[in-house]
Amino acid sequence: MVFSSPAFLFAFLPVTFLLYRLIPGQGRGSVTAKNALLAVLSLVFYAFGEPVYVLLLLASVVVNYLSGLLLAPGRKGRRAVVAGSTAVNLGLLCVFKYADFAVGALNGLGLSLPLPDIALPVGISFFTFQGLSYVVDCYRDPSLASKSLLKLTLYISFFPQLIAGPIVKYHDVSQQIDSRETSPGLTADGVRRFILGLSKKLLIANTVGHMADLVFGAAPAQLDVRSAWLGALCYCLQIYFDFSGYSDMAIGLGRMFGFQFQENFNYPFASGSIKEFWRRWHISLSSWFRDYLYIPLGGNRRGKARTQWNKCLVFFCTGLWHGASWSFVLWGLWHGAFIILEDLLPPPGRVRRVLWRPATLLAVLLGFVLFRAETLAGAGLIYQNMLAGFRFTLQGESLLRSLLTPLNLWALGAGCMFSLPILPRVKALAQGEGGLALTMRGLSYVWAGALFAVCVLHLSGAEFDPFIYFRF
């Protein structure tokens, strides 16, 4: 079940919210009942598309729960517990996500092993990382270990962030699981944030994504410099609005049930360097790798050479986390190489700071070609048309005309405009208690209602289009 489906919007979400609000009070018993309701319905949500793999999700919860209990202060073998739990978590991830990739790599060396062809459980990359972070945090601070299996089940399986993040750390939400408040203001704010994310997904990401699909799936004779650059730009916008839209929906849903999730995107295309880009893009993942891989490797405390090696390894793992193919690995290393280059260059002067911003955007856009292409050869074909000549053909002209429809141009323009920090400036006008602020807040809800109506109309004639990060 996806957030942008009628089944979720008009059945699961209203029923879940109504049942949740029917449980009265904020006492311990009421919170436990609410947690139990959310945990059960979150498992139902996951089972809607992955009925068999609910058992895998529950097994992950139980393993990490028992590991946390075994990490009590003074217990012997605490490191062995962390190592064992890490092996189980990463072992499950490797079997389900990387088995075919590993066998394919071996076959490339001359073997002829059959591919396991194991179906990838939805969301396994996200709930595995949440379980791992919980165990490591319990090792670092045993007081975090939960004695309640229900609490840990809710933490890992809570439906807003279960399928595609953001990756939530237990220490950020443990107190909210124990005690949280809901109010009409928070609920309205959550609904508005959810609608914003839904609009990003349906009205912008899906439209520019269709354009990108036409380019990346085109025959070589149809491609030229114009369509190749347009396709790369469209995919860049698609993945941003698709994933940031999902994060907006997850954050909004969390607020509707009293949870405050941290932001996952902060207008990354406004970055002035690749390093800044990763402070703004998929923030929960980059902070996860920083806290649980980069710092344990030594971070920047063991000399310049070791620091650059640590960064290279982190970005290798970042690419591999996104998908089991060499394209993703190269995409991660591409970003790692630019971050290392930024470290090696002298501090930027005024001119370089001005030039670095478009250079960063160009590097990000070129990198996403690797991310989108099905194969390295497919990425090479797009790069060839983008960078090696200006070939124009009648077939290319026909493809370009099919792409540049009024609707597509509107989505492309809206995507370019709203990928920049315009909304925060508008939101700033709604702060305070003055007449302008009150008017702006009122208009924001009217605008949200209008956007939701447009989204519903869009859904009535749209085909099923899951979120990009569902396959990660």
N, C-alpha and C positions, 0 to 999 in steps of 0.2 A: 504494500500500500504506500503510495506516495502522497505528499501533502497537497499536490496540485490535482488530485483525482476527485471526482464527485463522491466516491465512496468515503473518502476521508472528510471532505468539506461538509457534506450534508448528512452523514450518518455517524462515523466514528467520533469526530471531534465534538459535535453538539451533545451526543449521548454521554461521552466521557466527562465533558465540562458540567453537564447537568447533574450527573451522579456525584461528581466531586463536590459541587456546591450544596448538594442535599445533605452532606455530612456536616452537622453544625459544630461550632465551637473551635477553639484553638488549643484546648488542653492536650495532654499527652495521649489520652485514649483516642481523641478525634484525629490527631496527627497520624497515629499508627493506622487508624482505619483508612485515612486518606492515602497514606503510603501504600497500604495493601491494595487499595483499589487501583492506584496508578501502576503498581508493579504488575498486577494481573492483566490489566488492559494493555499495558505495554507489550506483554508477551503475546496477547491476542493480536495486537498490531503487527508484531514481527511474524507471527504464524500465518497471517493473511497471505503473505507471499512466500514464506519459508517454513512450512509446517514441520518438516523433518528437522531442520536446523535449530529449532527452538531448544532441542535437547543439547545441541552443541553450545548454545548460548548459556543454558543453565549449568552445563558442566564447567564452562569457563568461570561462571560466578562462584560455584562451589569450590573449585580449585583455589581461586584467589581468596575466598573467604577463609578457608582452612589455613592457607599460607599466612594470612594476617594474624590468625590466632596463635600460630606457632612462632610468631616473631615477638612474643612477649619479652620484656626485659629480663635478662639473666638466663634465658634459655640457651642451652648449648646448640650449636649447629645452625645458628641464625643465617650465616652466609650460605650454607647448604640449602636452606629453605628457599632463599631468594634465587639461588642458582637453579634449583629444581623447578620452581614456579616459572621462572623465565624460560627454561627449556620447554616446559609444557605449553606455555602461551605461544612462544615463537615456533615451536614444533607444529602446533595446529595451523598457525598462519602459513608456514612453509609447505605443509602437506596440501592444504586446500588452495593456496594462491600461487605457489611457486613450483609445484611438482612438474607440471608440463614444461615450464621454462627450463628447469634443471635437466630434464630428460632431453629436451630439444638441444640444449647446449652440448650434452654428451654425444648426441647423435651427430652434431656438427663436427665432432672430433673423429668420426668414423664408425661409431656404434650404430646399431639399428634397433634400439629399444622401443617398445610400444608406448605411446603417450598414455598416461593414466586417465586423462580426460575427466578430472574431478570437477563437479560443479562448484562454483565459488559462492559461499554463503554471503548474502547481502550484509554489509556492515562489519564484516569480520576484522578489517583493518582498524576500525574505530573502537569496537568493544574490546579487542585484544590489547590495544595501547592503553585504554582506560584501566583494564585489569592489571597490566604491568606497572603502570604508574602508582596504583594503589599499593601493590606489594612493596615496591621500592620505598614509597613514602612511609609505610609501616616499619620498614627496616630502619629508616633514618629517624623516625619518631614513633615509637611503639604505641604512644597514647592515641594515635589515629586509628588503630585497629578497631574495627567494628565488631561487637559481640552479637549484633543482630544480622542474621542472614537476610531478613527483609530489607534492611537499609541498603545493604550492598547490592541486592538484586535490583532495587529501584535505581541506585546510582549507575549501574552498568546498563540496565535495560530501558531506562526512561525514554519513552518514544520520541520526544522532540529531537534528541541528539543521538539516538541509537543507530540510525542508518548511515548518516553522512556527517556526523559531528554537529557542532564543534567538539573537539576532544576536551572533556571536562575532567579536571583533577579533583580527587576526592576531598582534599583539604579545602577546596574552594566552595564545596556545596554541602559538606557534612553537617554544618550547623543549620543550613536551610532545610535539610531533610528532617532534622529534629524539630525545628520551629520556623515557621514562615507565616507571613500574613498575605492576605489577598484583600484588595479594595477595588471599588469601581474605577478609580483612577488608574491603578496598575493594570486592571483588566482591559480598560479601553486603550491604554498605551500598548499593551501586548497585541490586541486585535489590530490596531493601526500598523504596528511593526510587521505583523504577519501578512497583512494585505500588501504592504510595500514589497516584501520579499516575493509574494505570489505574483505581483505585477512584473517584477524584474524577470522572473522565470518565464511566465507565459507570454508577456507582451514584447520583451526585448530578446531574452536569451533564445527562446524557441525560434524567433523570426530570423535573427542573424545566424543562428545555428543551421537553419535550413540552407541559407546561402553558403555557409562554410562547407556543408555536406556536398552541395553541388560542385564546388570547386575541387575539394579533395577527392571526390569520386569521379571527376571528369576524365575523359580520355586524353592522352598526351597531346593529340592534335587540337583539342579545344582550349588548351591552356596558353596564355601569353602573359606578359609582364603585368598587364592590368588586372586580369582575373586572379593571378597568383597573389599579388599584394592585397587585393580585396578579400580573398579567401582567408589569408593570414590575419588580417584585421578583424574580420567577422568572427573567427574562432577565438581570438584574443578577447573580444567583447563577450562572446557566448560563454566562455568558461568563467569569466568574472561575474557576469550577471546571473548565471546558473548557480554557481556555488555561493556567492555572497547573498543571492536571493534565498537559497536554502538556509543559510546561516541566519538571515533576518527572520525567516519563518520559525526556526528553532528557538531563537531568542524571544520572539513574540509569544510563542506557545509556552515557553518557560515562565514568562511573566504572568500569563493567564492563570497559572497554577502556583504562583508565589515564588518562583525560582528566578534568580538573577544570574544569567550566564554572561561570561565576559565576551567582549566583541571579538569577532574573527577576521574582519576586514576593515581597513581604514584607508580607502582610496589609494590603492597601491600604484595606480598608473600616474599619480602625481609625485612619485618618488624621484629623488635626485641621484640615486645610486642603487646598485643591486642590493647592497646591504640594507638600505632603507626599504627597498621593495619587500624584502623578507621580514622586516619589522611590521609591514602593513598587510602582507598577503598570508592567508591561512595562518593567522597568528597562533592559534592553539597548537598546530603541528610544529611550527618553528620553535615555539617555546618548549614543546615536549622534547624535541631533539636536543635543544640546548640543555635542559635540566637533566635528561636521562641518558644522554650519549656524549655530547660535547664536553660538559663539565666533568663527568666521570673519566673521560679519556685524558683529562688534564687541562682542557680548555686552552687558555693562553698563558699558562703558568710554567711551561717547560721549554721555553725558548721559541724563537720565530719559526724554525723549521718544523718543530713538532706541532705548533699552532696551525700552520698551513696544512700539514698532513691531517690533523684532526678535522679541520673544516672540509677538506676534500672527502674524507670518509663520511662525514655527516651528510654531505650533499649526494654522495653515492647512495647512501641509505635512503635519503629523501626521495631520490628518483625511483629507486627500487620499491619503496613503499607505495608509490602511486600506481605501479603496474609491473607485471612480470614480462618485461621485454627490454631489449637493449635500447630501444628508443627512449624509454623513460629513464634508464640509467644515464644515457648521454645527456638528456635534458637536465638531470640533476647535476652532472659534472660540468655542464655548460654554465650553470649559475655559480657553482663552486669556483670555476676558473675565473669568473669576473670578480667574485668577492676577493679571491687571492690577489688578483691584479690590482684591485682598489687598495688593498693593504700594502702592496709593494710600491705603489706610486707615492710621490711626495704629497703632502696636504694640498688640496685644490685651491687655486687662486680664484679671483672673481670670474675670469674668463672661462676657466674650466668648469666652475660650478654652473655657469649658464649653459655650456655645451653638454655637460654630463647628463642633464635631464632628458633631452631628446635622445641621447646615446643610450641611456638606460631603457627608455621605452622601446627603442629599436632592438636592443638585445633581448628584451622580454618577448617582443613580438616574434623575432626569429626563433627564439627558443621554443615557443609554443607550436611552431610547425612540427618539430620533433614530437611534441606531446600529442598532437592530433593525428599525424600520419599513421596509417596502419602498419607500415613497414619503413625501414630505412631508405629503401629504394623510392617509396612514395614521397618521403620527405625530400630526398635528393631531387626529384622531379620538380617539386614546388620551388626549392631553392634555385634550381637551374633557371626557371622562368622568372624568378624575382631578381636575380643578380647577374645573370649571364646573357645579356642581349635584350633586344627589343623586337621580338618577333610578333607580327600581327597577322592573323588569319581570319577568313570568313567564319570559320567555326568558332574561333575565339570571340569574334564580334557577336555571334548569335548567343553564346553563353553569357556574355556581359549584358546584353539586352534583357535576357531572362532574369538576371539578377537585379537589375536596377529598376524594379517596379516602384510605384509610389509608396506602397506599404513597407517594402524593404528599405527604401531610402529614409522613411520616417524612423524605423527602428534603428537604422545605422546612425542617424543624427542624434536620436535620443540616447543611444548607447554611448556615443562619444561625449555628449554633454554631461550625462549623469554619472559617468565614470570619474568625473572631476568633483572636488568637494563643494558642490553648489548647495545641496540640501542642508549641510550643517550651517551654512550662512543664513539660509531661510529659517532654519530651526532657531537660530540665535534671536531672530526677531520675535519669536513666540515666548521668549523667557520673560519673567517678570509679571507684574500685575497691571500694567498700563492698558489703555484701550486698544492699542495696536497689537500688543501681545495676546490679549483675549480674543481679538478678532482673528489673528493668525492661527491660534489653537483651534478655534471653532471651524475655520476654513479647512484645517488639516483633516478633520474628521469628515467633513463633507467631501473633500477630495478623495479620502480613503474609501468612502462609500461608493463614489462614482467609479473609482478604479476597480473595486470588487465587482460591480455590475458588469463592467467591460470584461473582466476576467471570466465571469460566469458565461457571458455570451461567447467568448473565445472557446471555452471548454465544450460548449454545445456542438461545435463543429470541428474540434481538433482531434488529431490522433494521439494515442498514448505516447508520451515523450518523457522517459525517466530522467532523473538528474544524472549529470555526468559522473559525479563521484560515487554513485551507487555501485559502479563496477570496480571501485578501488577498495 
